[in-house]
Amino acid sequence: MKNRWRILVALMLVMSMMLVACGPKQEDATKDAEKTETTETAPEENKDEEKKDEEKKEDETSEEEKEEKTEAKAGVTDEMTIDGYALPYPQKIEKDGEAIEGGTLNLAVVADSPFAGIFHTSLYTGNPDYEVMKYTLGPFMKAGEDMEIVDGFMTKVEFDPDAKTATIKINPDLKWSDGTPVTADDYEWQFLLIAHPDYTGVRYDDDYRNIVGIEEYHESTPNFDEESDEPLISGVTKPDEHTVVVEFKEFTPSILWGSGLPYNPEPAHLQKKIPVADLETSDVVRVNPVSCGPYYFKNIVEGESVELEANPYWPGEKPKADRIIIKRTPRDTIVEAIKSGTFDVIENINEEVFENIKDLSNIELLSTVQRVYGYIGFKLGKWDADKGEVVMDPNSKMADLELRKAMAYAMNNDEVATAFYNDLRMTANTLITPLHHNFHDETIPAYEYNPEKAMEILDAAGYKDVDGDGFREDKDGNPLVINFASMAGGEIAEPLAQTYMQYWHDIGLNVELTGGRLIEFNAFYDAVENDDDSIDIYMAAWGAGSNPDPSGLYGRKALFNYPRYASEANDAALQKIQSKEAMDAMNAGDHSVLYNAYNEWQKIMQEELPVAPTHYRYGLTVINNRVKNFDLTVGSDFGFHDIELLSDTPEVAQ
């Protein structure tokens, strides 16, 4: 009864906030890891419990639907199921009917603020820029079933673990949209840029430092005008004008997923002329970027919209639509835009928009499992910038594993998924998303809601209510206040944070919002990254990359390791993921060694609990009825240039 009353109060607060705000929420807690930089192909913007077949909203679900959904089995992946998670909608559509010739495809990027307009694959940081730019890139690196790099139309990639090399062969027919051929220089340029001492981006990391000679280059004063037969980076060589060979210090399995490899070239003939420090603000990035994909930038209205046209030099099959128009659309207008048929395709629809459009007559919905997981992070130490590594603090407030376990058992994530997210999120059991279905260990039990067990753990660990105020003191009898950082943004942000705090209050833990309020997105991450002493726990999410290797988020030397967690068990598990043993087994056609290494890491993270996973997410895509075909399936050859239209004008809701 107490839980139902708590959720009723929270939902009443949601409704009152919606009446004031007059619009749907902003995504509450996602900041993509830099390993997530792409979308359509393997390393690009790829799409990466033995429970999960208890469907919510039974009163709205037919018996046939319930029977079909409960047949989903852990590990199963097909058109309507991903790793045992039954999808609410299909992953693809293919309609009958004759498509029109050409036409204009209208797309929306849903964002409340103007996009920055940094149209460069190694310089952008905001996801809206990528959501605009991705339509021009094409599948330069193609994804396989596991999101590993496989041969495609634009490139073929050969890996040689014994020689510790990756050889990228560029299709000799590829040209930039200004007619200049795409060559090895353009792919090499990405390494020269990312490792340049004046580089203004964020991608120069341990993945790139694993390349032979790149650190020496980074410490030098590169001169691009100087003619020499020696490569600027000794481990990046060009045997011919369409081939690049990259030599690594250590060859790990992660390289097969793109570790240390840019996912796209950039036009060296235009960008090398500009000082690296000035490239991000230059016209070749902001005003008239060129493309070697199916479409190119015809016109850019800064921060608001772009017009793309079919690239006349694209060597592949001619794009089905002649033009693509992409407009930034605020969240509070997107529902009306969908009803009026303003857009043909809208990706990443959130839960509140879904509630208002799910029954519209002019659209179909597609779904997948996103490469995103939410979590509660426990601050366990600090980042030592001099050492470049995490330093655990055994005296930190959250250092006690029993306290962390109790807080995990106190969270009713199933209830939150229903009350706040229309059942478009599902309780997460590990820190690998089900979209990496061969890596995700569905047999590991989640920390399911069990407040009685949580209280037993706290009692046994010595957390008692000494003064009778309803809240437990620490083991020494001192007051225990746990400061909780949560982000502002959207109608549900406040009631969601209050609901989690109430879960913890119910087991006797005094949890308060850091500073007494929600924190703006940028200020939130500044505080988390800088290990602000006012934060004991925080609620956030990671967008995982096509490469499932978690070292960049949870390794001892990972800056993005925000809990500041390190342990010998974690070090050993991550080393197995990157081991020669796993690589040798893969060479022999045996992936089980690598999969088992990931399973072992997931178990360790579940046992040591530096973060408590909360939810995985279903991703929804709105498709207007005039769109003939679309496909979200991982490893599919489908690209945006394959979209066909059945009529000249979009369909309007009846």
NORGI-V550358 format. One record per residue. N is the residue number from 0. RES is the residue in one small letter. PSI is psi in radians with two decimals (999 if undefined). Layout:
BEGIN
n=N res=RES psi=PSI
n=N res=RES psi=PSI
END
This chain:
BEGIN
n=0 res=m psi=-0.71
n=1 res=k psi=-0.71
n=2 res=n psi=-0.78
n=3 res=r psi=-0.72
n=4 res=w psi=-0.72
n=5 res=r psi=-0.79
n=6 res=i psi=-0.65
n=7 res=l psi=-0.77
n=8 res=v psi=-0.76
n=9 res=a psi=-0.75
n=10 res=l psi=-0.60
n=11 res=m psi=-0.68
n=12 res=l psi=-0.69
n=13 res=v psi=-0.85
n=14 res=m psi=-0.73
n=15 res=s psi=-0.65
n=16 res=m psi=-0.61
n=17 res=m psi=-0.66
n=18 res=l psi=-0.62
n=19 res=v psi=-0.77
n=20 res=a psi=-0.41
n=21 res=c psi=0.72
n=22 res=g psi=2.85
n=23 res=p psi=2.95
n=24 res=k psi=2.84
n=25 res=q psi=2.59
n=26 res=e psi=2.31
n=27 res=d psi=-0.61
n=28 res=a psi=0.70
n=29 res=t psi=2.18
n=30 res=k psi=2.03
n=31 res=d psi=2.41
n=32 res=a psi=2.66
n=33 res=e psi=-0.26
n=34 res=k psi=-0.02
n=35 res=t psi=0.43
n=36 res=e psi=0.13
n=37 res=t psi=-3.01
n=38 res=t psi=-0.69
n=39 res=e psi=-0.34
n=40 res=t psi=-2.98
n=41 res=a psi=-1.44
n=42 res=p psi=0.35
n=43 res=e psi=-1.78
n=44 res=e psi=0.75
n=45 res=n psi=2.66
n=46 res=k psi=1.56
n=47 res=d psi=999
n=48 res=e psi=1.38
n=49 res=e psi=0.27
n=50 res=k psi=-2.30
n=51 res=k psi=0.34
n=52 res=d psi=0.46
n=53 res=e psi=1.77
n=54 res=e psi=2.42
n=55 res=k psi=3.10
n=56 res=k psi=0.88
n=57 res=e psi=-0.50
n=58 res=d psi=-0.31
n=59 res=e psi=0.10
n=60 res=t psi=2.24
n=61 res=s psi=2.80
n=62 res=e psi=-0.68
n=63 res=e psi=-0.75
n=64 res=e psi=-0.73
n=65 res=k psi=-0.73
n=66 res=e psi=-0.73
n=67 res=e psi=-0.74
n=68 res=k psi=-0.64
n=69 res=t psi=-0.09
n=70 res=e psi=-0.15
n=71 res=a psi=2.27
n=72 res=k psi=2.55
n=73 res=a psi=2.34
n=74 res=g psi=-0.33
n=75 res=v psi=2.35
n=76 res=t psi=2.07
n=77 res=d psi=-2.84
n=78 res=e psi=-0.55
n=79 res=m psi=0.15
n=80 res=t psi=2.40
n=81 res=i psi=1.97
n=82 res=d psi=0.70
n=83 res=g psi=-0.09
n=84 res=y psi=1.98
n=85 res=a psi=2.17
n=86 res=l psi=2.52
n=87 res=p psi=-0.41
n=88 res=y psi=2.83
n=89 res=p psi=2.92
n=90 res=q psi=-0.24
n=91 res=k psi=2.79
n=92 res=i psi=2.62
n=93 res=e psi=1.89
n=94 res=k psi=2.67
n=95 res=d psi=2.92
n=96 res=g psi=2.68
n=97 res=e psi=2.23
n=98 res=a psi=2.64
n=99 res=i psi=2.85
n=100 res=e psi=2.11
n=101 res=g psi=-2.24
n=102 res=g psi=3.03
n=103 res=t psi=2.19
n=104 res=l psi=2.19
n=105 res=n psi=2.14
n=106 res=l psi=2.66
n=107 res=a psi=2.44
n=108 res=v psi=1.97
n=109 res=v psi=1.94
n=110 res=a psi=2.43
n=111 res=d psi=-0.30
n=112 res=s psi=2.64
n=113 res=p psi=2.52
n=114 res=f psi=2.64
n=115 res=a psi=-0.56
n=116 res=g psi=0.56
n=117 res=i psi=1.58
n=118 res=f psi=1.23
n=119 res=h psi=2.23
n=120 res=t psi=-0.28
n=121 res=s psi=0.03
n=122 res=l psi=-0.45
n=123 res=y psi=2.65
n=124 res=t psi=-0.48
n=125 res=g psi=2.32
n=126 res=n psi=-0.64
n=127 res=p psi=-0.62
n=128 res=d psi=-0.73
n=129 res=y psi=-0.68
n=130 res=e psi=-0.51
n=131 res=v psi=-0.82
n=132 res=m psi=-0.49
n=133 res=k psi=-0.48
n=134 res=y psi=-0.28
n=135 res=t psi=-0.13
n=136 res=l psi=-0.69
n=137 res=g psi=2.93
n=138 res=p psi=1.19
n=139 res=f psi=-0.76
n=140 res=m psi=2.08
n=141 res=k psi=2.58
n=142 res=a psi=2.47
n=143 res=g psi=-2.98
n=144 res=e psi=-0.63
n=145 res=d psi=0.18
n=146 res=m psi=0.22
n=147 res=e psi=2.81
n=148 res=i psi=2.26
n=149 res=v psi=2.92
n=150 res=d psi=2.43
n=151 res=g psi=-2.93
n=152 res=f psi=-0.67
n=153 res=m psi=-0.56
n=154 res=t psi=2.72
n=155 res=k psi=2.40
n=156 res=v psi=2.21
n=157 res=e psi=2.24
n=158 res=f psi=2.36
n=159 res=d psi=1.59
n=160 res=p psi=-0.58
n=161 res=d psi=-0.74
n=162 res=a psi=-0.15
n=163 res=k psi=0.78
n=164 res=t psi=2.72
n=165 res=a psi=2.26
n=166 res=t psi=2.09
n=167 res=i psi=2.08
n=168 res=k psi=2.03
n=169 res=i psi=2.37
n=170 res=n psi=2.07
n=171 res=p psi=-0.20
n=172 res=d psi=-0.12
n=173 res=l psi=2.41
n=174 res=k psi=2.62
n=175 res=w psi=2.82
n=176 res=s psi=-0.09
n=177 res=d psi=0.10
n=178 res=g psi=-0.09
n=179 res=t psi=2.34
n=180 res=p psi=2.54
n=181 res=v psi=2.17
n=182 res=t psi=3.11
n=183 res=a psi=-0.51
n=184 res=d psi=-0.64
n=185 res=d psi=-0.58
n=186 res=y psi=-0.70
n=187 res=e psi=-0.64
n=188 res=w psi=-0.61
n=189 res=q psi=-0.73
n=190 res=f psi=-0.76
n=191 res=l psi=-0.60
n=192 res=l psi=-0.93
n=193 res=i psi=-0.63
n=194 res=a psi=0.04
n=195 res=h psi=2.46
n=196 res=p psi=-0.39
n=197 res=d psi=0.11
n=198 res=y psi=2.32
n=199 res=t psi=0.02
n=200 res=g psi=-2.91
n=201 res=v psi=0.19
n=202 res=r psi=-0.02
n=203 res=y psi=1.74
n=204 res=d psi=-2.93
n=205 res=d psi=-0.51
n=206 res=d psi=-0.77
n=207 res=y psi=-0.58
n=208 res=r psi=-0.18
n=209 res=n psi=-0.06
n=210 res=i psi=2.35
n=211 res=v psi=2.22
n=212 res=g psi=-0.07
n=213 res=i psi=-0.56
n=214 res=e psi=-0.62
n=215 res=e psi=-0.71
n=216 res=y psi=-0.76
n=217 res=h psi=-0.57
n=218 res=e psi=-0.05
n=219 res=s psi=-3.04
n=220 res=t psi=1.52
n=221 res=p psi=2.47
n=222 res=n psi=1.82
n=223 res=f psi=-0.29
n=224 res=d psi=-0.26
n=225 res=e psi=2.21
n=226 res=e psi=2.28
n=227 res=s psi=2.60
n=228 res=d psi=-0.25
n=229 res=e psi=2.38
n=230 res=p psi=2.59
n=231 res=l psi=-0.60
n=232 res=i psi=2.05
n=233 res=s psi=-0.48
n=234 res=g psi=0.11
n=235 res=v psi=1.81
n=236 res=t psi=2.81
n=237 res=k psi=1.60
n=238 res=p psi=-0.55
n=239 res=d psi=-3.14
n=240 res=e psi=-0.12
n=241 res=h psi=0.27
n=242 res=t psi=2.37
n=243 res=v psi=2.30
n=244 res=v psi=2.20
n=245 res=v psi=2.16
n=246 res=e psi=2.27
n=247 res=f psi=2.65
n=248 res=k psi=-0.78
n=249 res=e psi=2.37
n=250 res=f psi=1.91
n=251 res=t psi=2.80
n=252 res=p psi=-0.51
n=253 res=s psi=-0.42
n=254 res=i psi=-0.51
n=255 res=l psi=-0.32
n=256 res=w psi=0.12
n=257 res=g psi=0.18
n=258 res=s psi=2.10
n=259 res=g psi=0.15
n=260 res=l psi=2.15
n=261 res=p psi=2.59
n=262 res=y psi=-0.08
n=263 res=n psi=2.71
n=264 res=p psi=2.96
n=265 res=e psi=2.62
n=266 res=p psi=1.70
n=267 res=a psi=-0.59
n=268 res=h psi=-0.36
n=269 res=l psi=-0.69
n=270 res=q psi=-0.50
n=271 res=k psi=-0.36
n=272 res=k psi=-0.26
n=273 res=i psi=2.35
n=274 res=p psi=2.36
n=275 res=v psi=-0.70
n=276 res=a psi=-0.40
n=277 res=d psi=-0.07
n=278 res=l psi=-0.70
n=279 res=e psi=-0.54
n=280 res=t psi=0.11
n=281 res=s psi=2.83
n=282 res=d psi=-0.54
n=283 res=v psi=-0.24
n=284 res=v psi=-0.71
n=285 res=r psi=-0.57
n=286 res=v psi=-0.87
n=287 res=n psi=1.05
n=288 res=p psi=2.53
n=289 res=v psi=2.86
n=290 res=s psi=2.62
n=291 res=c psi=0.23
n=292 res=g psi=-2.93
n=293 res=p psi=-0.45
n=294 res=y psi=2.74
n=295 res=y psi=2.84
n=296 res=f psi=2.00
n=297 res=k psi=-0.68
n=298 res=n psi=2.48
n=299 res=i psi=2.16
n=300 res=v psi=1.91
n=301 res=e psi=2.11
n=302 res=g psi=-0.11
n=303 res=e psi=-0.77
n=304 res=s psi=2.79
n=305 res=v psi=2.65
n=306 res=e psi=2.19
n=307 res=l psi=2.56
n=308 res=e psi=2.73
n=309 res=a psi=2.30
n=310 res=n psi=2.00
n=311 res=p psi=-0.29
n=312 res=y psi=0.07
n=313 res=w psi=2.14
n=314 res=p psi=-0.14
n=315 res=g psi=-2.95
n=316 res=e psi=2.39
n=317 res=k psi=2.31
n=318 res=p psi=2.44
n=319 res=k psi=-0.71
n=320 res=a psi=2.38
n=321 res=d psi=-0.62
n=322 res=r psi=2.67
n=323 res=i psi=2.25
n=324 res=i psi=2.16
n=325 res=i psi=2.20
n=326 res=k psi=2.38
n=327 res=r psi=2.30
n=328 res=t psi=2.16
n=329 res=p psi=2.69
n=330 res=r psi=-0.51
n=331 res=d psi=-0.03
n=332 res=t psi=-0.06
n=333 res=i psi=-0.57
n=334 res=v psi=-0.82
n=335 res=e psi=-0.63
n=336 res=a psi=-0.68
n=337 res=i psi=-0.77
n=338 res=k psi=-0.69
n=339 res=s psi=-0.04
n=340 res=g psi=0.43
n=341 res=t psi=-0.58
n=342 res=f psi=2.59
n=343 res=d psi=-0.65
n=344 res=v psi=2.29
n=345 res=i psi=2.02
n=346 res=e psi=2.82
n=347 res=n psi=0.84
n=348 res=i psi=2.33
n=349 res=n psi=3.11
n=350 res=e psi=-0.63
n=351 res=e psi=-0.65
n=352 res=v psi=-0.75
n=353 res=f psi=-0.79
n=354 res=e psi=-0.51
n=355 res=n psi=-0.15
n=356 res=i psi=-0.09
n=357 res=k psi=-0.44
n=358 res=d psi=0.19
n=359 res=l psi=2.53
n=360 res=s psi=-0.29
n=361 res=n psi=0.13
n=362 res=i psi=2.83
n=363 res=e psi=2.70
n=364 res=l psi=2.41
n=365 res=l psi=2.76
n=366 res=s psi=2.77
n=367 res=t psi=3.10
n=368 res=v psi=2.22
n=369 res=q psi=2.77
n=370 res=r psi=1.01
n=371 res=v psi=2.44
n=372 res=y psi=2.46
n=373 res=g psi=2.78
n=374 res=y psi=2.78
n=375 res=i psi=2.12
n=376 res=g psi=2.43
n=377 res=f psi=2.13
n=378 res=k psi=2.07
n=379 res=l psi=0.00
n=380 res=g psi=-2.70
n=381 res=k psi=2.88
n=382 res=w psi=2.19
n=383 res=d psi=1.79
n=384 res=a psi=-0.58
n=385 res=d psi=-0.76
n=386 res=k psi=-0.36
n=387 res=g psi=0.71
n=388 res=e psi=2.91
n=389 res=v psi=2.45
n=390 res=v psi=1.97
n=391 res=m psi=2.58
n=392 res=d psi=1.84
n=393 res=p psi=-0.25
n=394 res=n psi=0.11
n=395 res=s psi=2.69
n=396 res=k psi=-0.57
n=397 res=m psi=0.26
n=398 res=a psi=-0.39
n=399 res=d psi=2.01
n=400 res=l psi=-0.62
n=401 res=e psi=-0.65
n=402 res=l psi=-0.73
n=403 res=r psi=-0.74
n=404 res=k psi=-0.75
n=405 res=a psi=-0.74
n=406 res=m psi=-0.60
n=407 res=a psi=-0.75
n=408 res=y psi=-0.37
n=409 res=a psi=-0.26
n=410 res=m psi=2.21
n=411 res=n psi=1.38
n=412 res=n psi=-0.51
n=413 res=d psi=-0.78
n=414 res=e psi=-0.75
n=415 res=v psi=-0.73
n=416 res=a psi=-0.68
n=417 res=t psi=-0.84
n=418 res=a psi=-0.61
n=419 res=f psi=-0.37
n=420 res=y psi=0.31
n=421 res=n psi=0.56
n=422 res=d psi=0.43
n=423 res=l psi=0.20
n=424 res=r psi=2.73
n=425 res=m psi=2.56
n=426 res=t psi=2.24
n=427 res=a psi=2.47
n=428 res=n psi=-0.40
n=429 res=t psi=-3.13
n=430 res=l psi=0.34
n=431 res=i psi=2.25
n=432 res=t psi=2.68
n=433 res=p psi=-0.30
n=434 res=l psi=-0.51
n=435 res=h psi=1.20
n=436 res=h psi=-0.42
n=437 res=n psi=-0.22
n=438 res=f psi=-0.49
n=439 res=h psi=2.20
n=440 res=d psi=1.72
n=441 res=e psi=-0.16
n=442 res=t psi=-0.23
n=443 res=i psi=2.13
n=444 res=p psi=2.46
n=445 res=a psi=2.82
n=446 res=y psi=1.47
n=447 res=e psi=2.72
n=448 res=y psi=2.08
n=449 res=n psi=1.36
n=450 res=p psi=-0.54
n=451 res=e psi=-0.78
n=452 res=k psi=-0.69
n=453 res=a psi=-0.76
n=454 res=m psi=-0.62
n=455 res=e psi=-0.72
n=456 res=i psi=-0.79
n=457 res=l psi=-0.72
n=458 res=d psi=-0.84
n=459 res=a psi=-0.53
n=460 res=a psi=-0.13
n=461 res=g psi=0.26
n=462 res=y psi=1.83
n=463 res=k psi=2.67
n=464 res=d psi=1.63
n=465 res=v psi=-0.72
n=466 res=d psi=0.04
n=467 res=g psi=0.31
n=468 res=d psi=0.06
n=469 res=g psi=-0.17
n=470 res=f psi=2.51
n=471 res=r psi=2.52
n=472 res=e psi=3.00
n=473 res=d psi=-3.07
n=474 res=k psi=-0.42
n=475 res=d psi=0.11
n=476 res=g psi=0.16
n=477 res=n psi=2.68
n=478 res=p psi=2.44
n=479 res=l psi=1.90
n=480 res=v psi=2.13
n=481 res=i psi=2.07
n=482 res=n psi=2.17
n=483 res=f psi=2.02
n=484 res=a psi=2.22
n=485 res=s psi=2.56
n=486 res=m psi=2.53
n=487 res=a psi=2.87
n=488 res=g psi=1.90
n=489 res=g psi=2.88
n=490 res=e psi=-0.50
n=491 res=i psi=-0.11
n=492 res=a psi=-0.84
n=493 res=e psi=-0.94
n=494 res=p psi=-0.53
n=495 res=l psi=-0.83
n=496 res=a psi=-0.72
n=497 res=q psi=-0.62
n=498 res=t psi=-0.79
n=499 res=y psi=-0.69
n=500 res=m psi=-0.63
n=501 res=q psi=-0.65
n=502 res=y psi=-0.76
n=503 res=w psi=-0.61
n=504 res=h psi=-0.65
n=505 res=d psi=-0.39
n=506 res=i psi=0.20
n=507 res=g psi=0.28
n=508 res=l psi=2.27
n=509 res=n psi=1.69
n=510 res=v psi=2.22
n=511 res=e psi=2.63
n=512 res=l psi=2.34
n=513 res=t psi=2.15
n=514 res=g psi=0.09
n=515 res=g psi=0.18
n=516 res=r psi=2.92
n=517 res=l psi=2.76
n=518 res=i psi=2.35
n=519 res=e psi=2.57
n=520 res=f psi=-1.01
n=521 res=n psi=-0.71
n=522 res=a psi=-0.62
n=523 res=f psi=-0.90
n=524 res=y psi=-0.52
n=525 res=d psi=-0.77
n=526 res=a psi=-0.73
n=527 res=v psi=-0.80
n=528 res=e psi=-0.60
n=529 res=n psi=0.17
n=530 res=d psi=0.85
n=531 res=d psi=2.28
n=532 res=d psi=-0.27
n=533 res=s psi=0.03
n=534 res=i psi=2.12
n=535 res=d psi=-0.70
n=536 res=i psi=2.79
n=537 res=y psi=2.71
n=538 res=m psi=2.18
n=539 res=a psi=-2.95
n=540 res=a psi=2.67
n=541 res=w psi=2.37
n=542 res=g psi=1.97
n=543 res=a psi=2.66
n=544 res=g psi=3.11
n=545 res=s psi=-0.49
n=546 res=n psi=2.02
n=547 res=p psi=-0.14
n=548 res=d psi=2.07
n=549 res=p psi=0.08
n=550 res=s psi=-0.62
n=551 res=g psi=-0.25
n=552 res=l psi=-0.47
n=553 res=y psi=0.12
n=554 res=g psi=2.75
n=555 res=r psi=-0.54
n=556 res=k psi=0.32
n=557 res=a psi=2.07
n=558 res=l psi=-0.56
n=559 res=f psi=0.04
n=560 res=n psi=1.35
n=561 res=y psi=-0.53
n=562 res=p psi=-0.27
n=563 res=r psi=0.91
n=564 res=y psi=2.40
n=565 res=a psi=2.53
n=566 res=s psi=2.76
n=567 res=e psi=-0.64
n=568 res=a psi=-0.72
n=569 res=n psi=-0.76
n=570 res=d psi=-0.80
n=571 res=a psi=-0.69
n=572 res=a psi=-0.74
n=573 res=l psi=-0.61
n=574 res=q psi=-0.62
n=575 res=k psi=-0.65
n=576 res=i psi=-0.58
n=577 res=q psi=0.25
n=578 res=s psi=2.76
n=579 res=k psi=-0.60
n=580 res=e psi=-0.81
n=581 res=a psi=-0.68
n=582 res=m psi=-0.76
n=583 res=d psi=-0.70
n=584 res=a psi=-0.69
n=585 res=m psi=-0.67
n=586 res=n psi=-0.55
n=587 res=a psi=0.11
n=588 res=g psi=0.19
n=589 res=d psi=1.85
n=590 res=h psi=-0.13
n=591 res=s psi=-0.57
n=592 res=v psi=-0.75
n=593 res=l psi=-0.80
n=594 res=y psi=-0.75
n=595 res=n psi=-0.60
n=596 res=a psi=-0.71
n=597 res=y psi=-0.71
n=598 res=n psi=-0.72
n=599 res=e psi=-0.73
n=600 res=w psi=-0.74
n=601 res=q psi=-0.69
n=602 res=k psi=-0.73
n=603 res=i psi=-0.74
n=604 res=m psi=-0.58
n=605 res=q psi=-0.61
n=606 res=e psi=-0.72
n=607 res=e psi=-0.39
n=608 res=l psi=0.96
n=609 res=p psi=-0.46
n=610 res=v psi=2.61
n=611 res=a psi=1.95
n=612 res=p psi=2.52
n=613 res=t psi=-1.10
n=614 res=h psi=2.57
n=615 res=y psi=2.92
n=616 res=r psi=2.42
n=617 res=y psi=2.36
n=618 res=g psi=2.28
n=619 res=l psi=2.43
n=620 res=t psi=2.24
n=621 res=v psi=2.27
n=622 res=i psi=2.06
n=623 res=n psi=2.61
n=624 res=n psi=-0.30
n=625 res=r psi=-0.11
n=626 res=v psi=2.18
n=627 res=k psi=-0.60
n=628 res=n psi=2.56
n=629 res=f psi=2.62
n=630 res=d psi=2.12
n=631 res=l psi=0.01
n=632 res=t psi=2.30
n=633 res=v psi=2.34
n=634 res=g psi=-0.06
n=635 res=s psi=2.64
n=636 res=d psi=-0.05
n=637 res=f psi=2.38
n=638 res=g psi=2.94
n=639 res=f psi=-0.43
n=640 res=h psi=-0.13
n=641 res=d psi=-0.11
n=642 res=i psi=2.24
n=643 res=e psi=2.67
n=644 res=l psi=2.50
n=645 res=l psi=-0.22
n=646 res=s psi=2.92
n=647 res=d psi=-0.45
n=648 res=t psi=2.53
n=649 res=p psi=2.78
n=650 res=e psi=2.46
n=651 res=v psi=2.51
n=652 res=a psi=2.43
n=653 res=q psi=999
END
